[in-house]
């Protein structure tokens, strides 16, 4: 939605959000699904090369602990 002046009239420009959405749609239309797969793969490889195997072990462990906590909380709530 475009910004408004103090009287509520449109200033004629677009918000940052609108510009981002418009740009994202243009990239999607021009480059397609394959583009996002490629940049996602490159990003994953960069994280792997930067942080190493231990990083994935650590975040996997943290995720598993969180799931365990949520299950325990659910069981406790169901028992009440």
C-alpha positions, 0 to 999 in steps of 0.5 A: 500500500502506498504511503499517505500524507497527513490528509490521507491522500496517496503520495504516489510512491510505493512502500518498501514492502510493495517494491520487494514483493514486485521485485520478487515476483519479477525474479520468479517469473523471469528465472523460475523454480530452478533458480531458487533450487540452485541458489539454495544449494549454493547457500547450503554448500557455503554454510557446510564449508564455513561451519563444518559437520559439527554445526549440523550435529549441534543444530540437529541436537538442539532441534531434537531437544526442543521436540522432546520438550514439546512432547513432554509438555503435551503429555503433561497438559493431556494428563491434567 
